[in-house]
Each structure stands twice: as structure tokens, then as C-alpha cells.
Amino acid sequence: MVFSQQVYELTVYFDTDVSILNTSEQQKIKNVLNELNVHRIYEISVDGYCDDRANDAYNLELSQKRAEHVKTFFDATLKNKRIKVSLEGKGEIALDSIKNIALQRQQNRRVDIVIVTLPGTNVNYVSFAQIGDRVVLQNVLFEANRHALIKESLPTLDSLSQFFLENTAYEFRILGHICCRKKGSVDAIDDDTGERGLSQNRAKVIYDFFIRKGIAAQRMSYKGLKADFPLGNGDELDRRVEIEILKK
């Protein structure tokens, strides 16, 4: 894997005449997805290849199957997210030397993956988001079991406030989430109120912050979603607030 400012490049390799990755190659994809914040992913390209054995038609079909297999890993992780995942089977790669033929063929049985990520600020995430997208607010954190923001969250909220003040076409909903409960369970108790409603209260804190900054109330709403929408990447990411874009 090679990392540059906004691009991840990864190659995975297949066994001879096989379109399913072995366990170790599957893990390479899973490791990259675990490293990345899925909300930063803008687009993914997946290109499949074969070695030079068999005929052209067979190799083209096999390379396509390999690309489609790799795409399933991203589809499972990025479900309900509007991220462009393009794929193409490009057929066989010819040998470029009569030396090390076995090694060349091994390296040609592959899929190349390129993941393009967005710049790493909340404003960038929101500006790239499409209607219906949900953007996790990075660095917006709360005291444990409370709806009180920690002070490190304020610069993020200040920059978002300025963005929404300058871009008045945006309408959005603020969504609060909690972790560590089953889907369909009741909301957590908020230590600040002694009552259930922690996810709702955290969403309202962001709403109230934006109101104080001068963002019109009719442009936004808020809702607590309890633990009904876990991301599947750990409790820390499930304790979150999102901005859902309704209009831009």
C-alpha cells in the first residue's frame, strides 16, 4: 500500500484460475478499510487482470470476476453511502520477459485498487456531500454519559457555523447516536438530566450552538437515533453526531 495526500493504492493477488481472494489477501483490504474513515472516501476504482494463459475471452471474463469480487468488500462496508465504486476487467497482461515467467504470472493475477479520499476537515466533508448523505462530525466530542461538549469541539463547530452562514442554500438535520446498545433499544440516560434521551440531547446541543451563531432555525432540525445505526467499527465511532444534507 502506498499513501499520498488523498489517495490509497493497494494491489491484491489471486491464485491461478481463481476469482476469489484467499484469506490473507482479503485481510489486506479489511486492514485498509479499518484505517480509513469511510466518510472521507470519495471514490474507488477496481481494475482486474489475469496472466497470459488461456484464451483472450476467458481471461477477460476472469479478470472481470476478480474485480467484481473485490468490489463486494467495499459494497459491504460502504452500504447506504453514495460513494462511486467503478470496476473493470482488463483481461490478461502479456509477459515482458522470458525470465522469471512464474513470478511475472503471479504478479499479473491481480486487482489494483485506488481509493480517493476527501480533504480532512468537516467543512470539506459537508461541501462534497450530496443530498441524502450523512457526514460524521469529526472532533465533536462529549463528556461521558452527558450532552455537554468538551471544549476541543468548539473550533470544529465554529468552522461549520461559518460555512453554513456563507452557504445559505443548505438545509440539514442533526442526528445524534449512542453506542453499546442493541438496535431498537431505548435511548441512554443523560447524566445531566437523569432521564433517557442522550442521543437526542446531544443532537440538540449542536442545534442550539448553530442557533446562537445565527443560523436560521428553519434551515435545520435535530433527532436522536439512539443506537439504531452502528457503523460496525467500534464504540468510539458509534458515539457520534452526523449532519444529514437535505438541500444544497
N, C-alpha and C positions, 0 to 999 in steps of 0.2 A: 504494500500500500504506500502511495506517495501522497503527501498532503501539501497543497499550496493554499493560498489565502481563502479561496472559496470553492475548491474542487478536491474531491477524493477520487483517486483512481485505484481500482482493485481488479485483479485477474484471478479467476478460479479455473481449475483444471479438471478434466474428465478422464475416466478410464476409457480404454479402446472400445468403440462402438456402443457407448453408453450415453444416455441423455439425462441421467440422474447423478447428482453430486454425491461423493462419498461423505462420510461424517465429518472428517477433518476440513474439507473444503466448504461444507455448509457452515461450519463454525466460523470460518473467516468472514463470511457475510454477516453472521449474527454479531460478531465482535464489532464490526464497523457500525452496525445499527445501534448497538449498545453505546458506542462512543458518541454518536451523533444525537443531537436534539432533533427529533423528526419535524418539529415545527420550523427548523431552519432549512429543510430540504426544499429546493425549488424545482428541480427536475432530475431525472435519472435516465441514462441511456444504457442499453444492454445489447452487446453485439456478440453473436455466437459464431464459432469456427470449428472446422474439422481438419484432420490430417488429410493427406493426399490419396489415401487408399479408398477403394470403392469408386463408383461412378459419380459423375457430377450431380445428377438428380438426387441420388441417395444422400450424398454429403450435404447438399443444400437443405434437404429436409431434416437431417440430423442436427445441423447447426441451428436451425430454427427451433427444434425441440429443446435444445440446450438453453437457448435464450429464453424461451417460454418457461422452462423450469426455474431458472434463476429469478425471473420476474415474480414468481409466486412468493418468494421470500419477502419482497418489497410490498406486494399486494397485501399480505397478511399483516405487516407492521403498519402500513400507511392507510389501512381501511378507513373510509369516511373522510379522507383528506384529498383535496384536489391538487394532487401532485402529478405532473406529467411523467409517465414512465414509458419510454419508447423502446422498442426492441427490433432486432433484425438478425436473421440468419444469413451469414455472408458466405457460407459454403466452405470449400477447402482452401488451405494455404499450401502452395507448392513448396517443395524442398528448395533451399537456396544453395545447397552444397551436397556433395557426395560423402562428406564426412559427418559423423555423429548423427546418422539418419534416425536412429531410435530416439535420441534426445530431441531432435527437431520435431518429430511427430508428436512426442509427449507434450512439448510446449505449444504445438498448434491445436491440440484438442482443448479448447479453452473458451471462456466467455470473458470479455472485457467489460468492465462496469465503470461508468463515470457518474459521480454524484455531484451536482452543483448545489451549493448552499447559499443562502442569503447572508448579507452582512449582519453582524451580530448585535443589533440593537432592537429594542422593542418598536421604535418608530419604523425601522426598515421592515420588520415583520408585518406590521399593520399596513404599510404602504404597498407591499407586494401582495397582500391577501386579497382574495376575491370575495364577492358577496356569498355568504353562507359559511365562509371559513371561520375557524376559531383559532385565535392566537393566544398562546400561553404568555402571560406577563412574566418575563424573566426578572429576577431580583426583586420581586414584590413578595415580601415575607411577613409573617405574623408571629406574634408571641404564641407560645404553645397553648393550645386549647382556648385561645382568645381571638377576638376580632381586632385587637389592637395591632396596628402596623409597627414594625421596627423602623427606626429612623433611616436605615440604609435603603429603604424602599422609596424614600421621597424624591431623590434625583430622577429615578425612572418615571415616577408619576408626574413630576414636573415636566419632563420632556414630552410625555404623551399628551399632557394637557395642552401644551403649546402647539403640538401637531394638530390636535382636534380643533383648537381655536383658529388655526390658519387654514384648515381644510373643512369648511363648514358643510360640505355635502355629505359627510359621513354621518350615518346613524348606526348605532351599535347597542348590543346588550352585554352586560357584565355578568359573568357566570362564576359562581363560587363552588368549589369542590372540596371534599374532605377525603381522607384515606381510611384504610384499616377497618372497613365495614363491608358487608355483603351488599351487592346490588339489591335495591328495593327495601333496604333497612331504613330506619328513621335517622334523622339528622343527629349530629353530635351535640352534646351540651356545651354551650358557650359559658366559660367561667366568668365572663364579665356580666352576664345576665342571670346565670343559674338556670337557664331554660334551653330547650333544644332549638336549634336554628343557626348553628355555627356557620355552615356554608352560605346561608342567606345573609347573615350579618357581615361576613367578610366581603361579599359582593357589594353590599350597601355601603360599606366604608369607602370603597373605591368610587362608587356613585357619588357619595357626599363630597369626596375630595374634588371630583371634577366639577360639581355644582359650585363649590367655593371658588374654583378657578375661573368660573364664568361660562362654562359650557351649558347650553340650554337644556333644560330637563326633557323637553320634547324630542331631543335627539337620542336619548338613551333610556335604558331600563336596566333592571337587575333581577337576578334569580339565583337561588341556591339549588344546586343539583345533587346535594348530599354526596353519596359515594357511588352513584349510579353509572359513572363514566370513567372507570380507571383506565390509565394509559398502559398498564401492564409492564412498566419499567421501574417499579419500586414506589414505596410510600411517599418519598420526598416529592416526586413529580405528580403524585395524585393530590397532594395538598397544594392546590393551585387556584389562581383566578385567571379566567380567559376573557378575551374580548371577541364577541361574535359580530362579524360585519354584516349589517342588514342593508345598508345603502351606501354608495360612494359616488 
